[in-house]
Amino acid sequence: MSLSRVLYESVAVGQSLARDTFDIIEQSARNNALRRVTGFLMNDGDRYLQYLEGPPMVIEDLMGIIAEDPRHHSLNVLARESGSDRLFADWSMKSLISFDGPPAIEELSAQLSGKQDDFDLAEQARAFLKRG
């Protein structure tokens, strides 16, 4: 099966960022399972970093929906590619916001261990958090 993979960052809008982030994760987890989309969402308090993988047409449609979402702006696609293997088959939309689990980078690195990751997602996430 051919997959599209997209990594983007954007700037959060509004004062209810925590609520918006949890709403996005809940809605994405529900909808992405139906769409066969997997990935993760990271938030540093002011910005989002999101990785999506799934059927090419679904990802293109989803990117259009995401671009129009008023909860963020300045969407910047950092990487885009095609592939055949999922990196996050069990993550319909994993929140990498650590309250009681391992820190986000550790969890991401553990999930990627032994997988071909052309985006170097753990390093991208580290850089994202350092810019915050």
C-alpha positions in Angstrom: 0.0 0.0 0.0 1.3 3.4 -0.9 1.4 6.0 1.9 2.0 9.7 2.0 3.9 11.1 4.9 3.8 14.8 6.0 5.5 16.7 8.8 4.4 20.2 9.4 4.6 22.9 12.1 2.2 25.8 12.7 1.5 28.6 15.2 -1.3 28.1 17.7 -4.0 30.7 18.0 -6.1 31.8 21.0 -5.9 31.6 24.7 -7.4 28.1 25.2 -4.4 26.3 23.7 -4.5 23.3 26.1 -8.2 22.7 25.5 -7.8 23.1 21.7 -4.9 20.7 21.7 -6.9 18.0 23.5 -9.9 18.6 21.3 -7.6 18.2 18.2 -6.2 15.0 19.5 -9.6 13.5 20.5 -11.2 14.5 17.2 -8.1 13.3 15.2 -7.9 9.9 17.0 -11.6 9.3 16.2 -11.5 10.5 12.5 -8.1 9.2 11.7 -9.0 5.6 12.5 -11.8 5.8 9.9 -9.4 7.4 7.4 -6.5 5.0 8.0 -4.3 7.9 9.1 -1.7 7.5 11.8 0.8 9.9 13.4 1.4 12.2 16.3 0.9 15.8 17.5 3.3 17.7 19.7 2.7 21.1 21.2 5.2 23.4 22.9 2.8 25.9 24.3 2.7 28.2 21.3 3.2 25.9 18.3 2.2 22.5 16.9 4.4 19.9 15.2 2.3 17.2 13.5 3.3 14.1 11.5 0.7 12.3 9.4 0.9 9.1 7.4 -1.9 7.5 5.3 -3.4 7.0 1.9 -2.2 9.8 -0.5 -5.6 11.2 -1.4 -6.7 11.1 2.3 -3.6 13.0 3.4 -4.0 15.6 0.7 -7.7 16.2 1.7 -6.7 16.2 5.4 -4.0 18.8 4.8 -6.6 21.0 3.1 -8.8 20.7 6.2 -5.9 21.4 8.5 -4.8 24.5 6.6 -8.3 26.0 7.1 -8.5 25.2 10.9 -8.8 28.5 12.7 -6.9 27.1 15.8 -3.6 27.7 14.1 -1.9 29.6 11.3 1.4 29.8 9.4 1.4 26.2 8.5 4.9 25.2 7.2 5.4 21.8 5.7 8.8 20.6 6.8 8.9 17.3 4.9 6.7 15.3 2.6 7.4 11.9 1.0 5.8 8.6 -0.2 6.5 5.3 1.4 5.1 1.8 2.0 5.6 1.2 5.7 4.0 3.0 8.6 6.2 4.3 11.4 3.2 4.7 13.7 0.8 1.9 12.9 -0.7 2.0 16.5 -1.0 5.7 16.8 -4.2 7.0 15.3 -3.1 10.4 16.7 -0.6 10.1 19.5 -0.3 13.1 21.8 3.3 13.7 22.7 2.5 15.8 25.7 3.9 14.1 28.7 2.1 14.4 32.0 2.6 11.0 33.5 4.4 9.0 30.8 7.9 9.2 29.4 9.0 12.5 28.0 7.9 13.1 24.4 11.3 12.6 22.8 11.9 9.3 24.6 8.5 8.0 23.6 9.0 9.1 20.0 12.6 7.6 19.8 11.3 4.3 21.3 8.5 4.1 18.7 11.0 4.7 15.9 13.7 2.3 17.1 14.8 0.0 14.3 12.6 1.7 11.7 13.7 3.5 8.5 12.9 7.2 9.4 13.9 9.4 6.5 12.5 12.5 8.2 14.7 12.0 11.4 11.5 12.7 13.4 13.1 12.5 16.8 15.7 15.1 15.8 13.0 17.3 14.2 11.0 17.1 17.4 14.1 18.0 19.5 14.7 21.0 17.3 11.1 22.0 17.5 11.2 22.0 21.3 14.4 23.9 21.4 13.0 26.7 19.2 10.1 27.1 21.6 
